Amino acid sequence: NTGELVSFSFLVSGFSKQEVVKQDVPDPEKTAYEIAEQTASEYIDTSKYTRSISSDVTHAEVGGKTLEYTTYSVIYTKEIGGISTDDTLRVYVTSKGTLKGVFFGEIGAFDHIRQTDISLKKVEDSVADKLLELEQKAGKNLSDDYEIEEHTIHLTPNKEVAVVSLVNVWWETPDGDASRDLLQMTTLLQ
């Protein structure tokens, strides 16, 4: 227990029913982005993070009517060498202009790593080597058809820096049948 604030949310009992009856602000996505920028800048230097925005609609019954509001999720992600890290900040704002919550993920944990400290080629070579090793142990034929969906830089429980790769693998079984698996492979960085 470090005593660090890792997230906070303003959700209270009945939040959806209270929020849904409010009027949407003009241009809610732009408003959500502006509120998110202001909020995030209290915790991080937003210029050092990539941003993405998504939305989700919530429905609530009020007085026999189904009403809705949109929650915009603005996600700030620090990247190293083009790879996303767990150094993230998520800000949730509703179409009514309400700050719904802020969630932190490993803020500042990778600040000591330079962009050049991560070699994507080395990580991908490690994944290929591990797939060949797995092929030999499993007695399956690995087709040349595999795809790395994404890489993310994480901290292990021992505070070691690692790249976790999600890999789609198409296997050929000894009797010639095809099989597809999604593997999560971890490469420790020295």
Solvent accessible surface area in square Angstrom, and as a share of the most:
residue,aa,sasa,rsa
1,N,196,1.00
2,T,116,0.67
3,G,72,0.69
4,E,129,0.58
5,L,110,0.54
6,V,100,0.57
7,S,40,0.26
8,F,53,0.22
9,S,52,0.33
10,F,98,0.41
11,L,97,0.48
12,V,92,0.53
13,S,109,0.70
14,G,39,0.38
15,F,22,0.09
16,S,37,0.24
17,K,120,0.51
18,Q,103,0.46
19,E,2,0.01
20,V,6,0.03
21,V,88,0.50
22,K,95,0.40
23,Q,158,0.70
24,D,65,0.34
25,V,38,0.22
26,P,121,0.76
27,D,85,0.44
28,P,35,0.22
29,E,86,0.38
30,K,117,0.50
31,T,31,0.18
32,A,0,0.00
33,Y,83,0.32
34,E,91,0.41
35,I,42,0.21
36,A,0,0.00
37,E,42,0.19
38,Q,127,0.57
39,T,13,0.07
40,A,0,0.00
41,S,66,0.43
42,E,123,0.55
43,Y,82,0.31
44,I,15,0.08
45,D,74,0.38
46,T,19,0.11
47,S,91,0.59
48,K,130,0.55
49,Y,15,0.06
50,T,64,0.37
51,R,91,0.33
52,S,63,0.41
53,I,65,0.33
54,S,65,0.42
55,S,69,0.44
56,D,98,0.51
57,V,70,0.40
58,T,36,0.21
59,H,112,0.50
60,A,11,0.08
61,E,98,0.44
62,V,45,0.26
63,G,83,0.80
64,G,74,0.71
65,K,136,0.58
66,T,82,0.48
67,L,60,0.30
68,E,94,0.42
69,Y,5,0.02
70,T,27,0.16
71,T,12,0.07
72,Y,23,0.09
73,S,13,0.08
74,V,1,0.00
75,I,32,0.16
76,Y,0,0.00
77,T,20,0.12
78,K,29,0.12
79,E,62,0.28
80,I,3,0.02
81,G,34,0.33
82,G,63,0.61
83,I,6,0.03
84,S,40,0.26
85,T,3,0.02
86,D,38,0.20
87,D,0,0.00
88,T,26,0.15
89,L,0,0.00
90,R,96,0.35
91,V,0,0.00
92,Y,49,0.19
93,V,0,0.00
94,T,1,0.00
95,S,2,0.01
96,K,24,0.10
97,G,25,0.24
98,T,33,0.19
99,L,43,0.22
100,K,35,0.15
101,G,1,0.01
102,V,0,0.00
103,F,78,0.33
104,F,37,0.15
105,G,19,0.19
106,E,77,0.34
107,I,63,0.32
108,G,30,0.29
109,A,24,0.18
110,F,2,0.01
111,D,94,0.48
112,H,133,0.59
113,I,24,0.12
114,R,164,0.60
115,Q,106,0.47
116,T,119,0.69
117,D,65,0.34
118,I,15,0.08
119,S,40,0.26
120,L,72,0.36
121,K,140,0.60
122,K,150,0.63
123,V,1,0.00
124,E,68,0.30
125,D,65,0.34
126,S,30,0.19
127,V,1,0.00
128,A,31,0.24
129,D,94,0.48
130,K,97,0.41
131,L,0,0.00
132,L,95,0.47
133,E,72,0.33
134,L,64,0.32
135,E,40,0.18
136,Q,145,0.65
137,K,157,0.66
138,A,51,0.40
139,G,49,0.47
140,K,66,0.28
141,N,80,0.41
142,L,25,0.12
143,S,37,0.24
144,D,144,0.75
145,D,88,0.46
146,Y,73,0.28
147,E,94,0.42
148,I,41,0.21
149,E,89,0.40
150,E,92,0.41
151,H,26,0.11
152,T,25,0.14
153,I,0,0.00
154,H,55,0.24
155,L,37,0.18
156,T,27,0.16
157,P,136,0.85
158,N,120,0.62
159,K,141,0.60
160,E,79,0.35
161,V,21,0.12
162,A,1,0.01
163,V,0,0.00
164,V,18,0.11
165,S,0,0.00
166,L,45,0.23
167,V,0,0.00
168,N,9,0.04
169,V,0,0.00
170,W,78,0.28
171,W,9,0.03
172,E,80,0.36
173,T,31,0.18
174,P,110,0.69
175,D,112,0.58
176,G,49,0.47
177,D,86,0.45
178,A,92,0.71
179,S,39,0.25
180,R,130,0.48
181,D,52,0.27
182,L,91,0.46
183,L,40,0.20
184,Q,125,0.56
185,M,24,0.11
186,T,75,0.44
187,T,22,0.13
188,L,87,0.43
189,L,45,0.23
190,Q,215,0.95
